[in-house]
């Protein structure tokens, strides 16, 4: 969420700019008409990166967790993968399976993506380069030889729900509570990330 504007103080002579002000959001009205009709909702806002891969409906469950890489099970992209594609050529698919999570470009935090595998091409041996299909198209471009890590997800924190629909490409979500959420955690939204 980005808030832009100026902080001013009302005085007898008019509005005076306030320098060095600290602003804290204590409530949110989602529509202008609700400002008059009801009190502000708590600002349970969550910023996600990458942005939402697809639309999410109100009341979809959200849960934070840990997704730890499985040691000694790294793979690599065999060819560049462009934003919007859902098929990747991996160096091998040993120990990978449909619905399993992988992290792409984990050493580049601004470009890193965690996605589930939808299907694996069965025409190759598991220790050979093989095509996999992801459950969502990529949000970023990834270079050949980008790292691929198999992940072991742990979803044990409190579960909450969206209070407003989320749309593909959005980075901010409004939840009923943000208990258990923090910086640098992974979030499962509905059945996927």
N, C-alpha and C positions, 0 to 999 in steps of 0.2 A: 504494500500500500504506500502510495506517495501522497503526501499532503503538502500543498504549496500555498504560500500566502505570507502575510506580514503579521507580526504581533504588535498590537497598538494598545495604548492605555487611554481611557476616556478621561478628559480633564475639562475644566470650565472653559478653556480656550479651544477645545476641540480634541481631535485624536493626535496622540503623540507616539511616534515609533519607539518601541522598546528594544534596546540592543542586548544581545546575549541572553535572550529569554529561552527558557527550557519549556517545551510543550509536552504535556502528557495527555493521551487520549483516555478519557474515563468512560465514554459511552458513544454509541453509534446509532444513528437513525439511518435505515437503509433507503428510505424514500423521503422526499421533501414533505409529502402530506402527513407522514407519521410524526413529524416534528411537533405539530400542533396537537395531534390526537393521543399520543402515548409517550411514556418516558423512554429514555435511551436504553438500548440493549448493551450489555457488557461487551467490551471490545475484544472478543475472543477471535482475533485475526491471526491467521497462520500464513506465512510466506513460503511458497514451495519453489524449488529449483531442481531440475528443469520445470517449466510451467506444466499445467495439466495436459496430458496426452490426449484426453477426450473429455466430452461433457460428463458431468456427474450430477445426479439429482439430489435435491434436498433430502435429508434424512439418511443418506448413504453413510455407513459406518467408517470411521477413520481411527487408525491405531498407529502409534509410533513404536519403533523397535530397533533392533540391531541387526545388521546384515554383515556378518563377518566373512572375509574370504577364506576358502578352504586352502590350507597351506599345501604348497607343492602341486597345485592343480591349475597353473596358469596356462592360458592360451593366447593367441594373437589373431588379429584380423589379417587375412591374406591379401585383401585388396581394399582400396578406399571404400568407405560407406558414406553416402551422402544423406543429408537431412531429408526425411520423408520416406526413406526406404525401410522396409521391415525384414529384408533378407540379407544375411551376412555370411561371408565365407570365412569360417574359422579354421585355424591350423589343425585342430582335432576336436572331437566331441566326446572324448573319454569322460565318463561319469556324468555327462549331461543328460537331461531327460526333459520331456515336455512339462511345463509348469514350473520348472526349476528357474531360479534367478541367476542372472549374470550381471556383472558390472563392466561397463565399457569405458576405457580411458580413466581408470581409477586414480592414476597419478596426476591427472589434470582436473582438479576439483571444479573449475568453471565449465568443463566440457563433459564431466562424468555423467553417466546414465545407468540406472538400474532398471532392467526389464526382464520379464518372464519369457521363456521360450515357448512358442506355440507348437512348433513341430521341427523335426530333424530329418533331413534327407536320408533315406535308408540305402542309397546306392553306393555308399563308401564305407570302408572300415572305420571304426571309431577313432583309430589313431592316425587317420589321414585327413587332409583338408575336406571339409564337409559344409554344405549349406544348412543354415538354420533360419527359421522364420520366427520373428518376435511377435508378441501380442499387440504392440503398438509401433507405429513408425518412429524412427529416430527423430529427436528434437535438434540434434547437432550433426555436423559433418565430423567424420573420424578418419584419420589417416591409416594407410596400410601399416601393419605392425603395431597398431594400438593394442594395449593390453586388454585381455578378457579374463575375468576372474569368476570362478564358480562361487556362489555365496551360500552361506548357511544362515537363513533368517530366524530370528527369535522375536516373536510377537507376543510379549507378555505384559505390556503396559495397559493402563485403562483404555477402554474403547469409547469414542465419542462420535457425534454425528454432525453432518453439515446442516446448517440452519438456512442456507440459501444455495440455490443451484450454482455449480461451478461450470465454467465453459472452457473448451479447448483453448489453450494458449494463455489462460489466466494464471497469475502467480499468487494471488491472494484468495484465501478461503475463510469463510466465517463458520465457526463451530459453536456447539452448545457449551463447550468448556475446552480449555487448553491444558488441563491438568495432565502431567506426564509428558508433555511436549517440551522440547527445548531446541537449542541451536544444534545444528549438525546431526540430526537424527533422521532416520528414514521413516516414511509414512506409507502405510498400506491404506488405500482408499477403496472401499468396497472389496472386490476380489483381487485387486491388483494395486500397483503403485500409482 
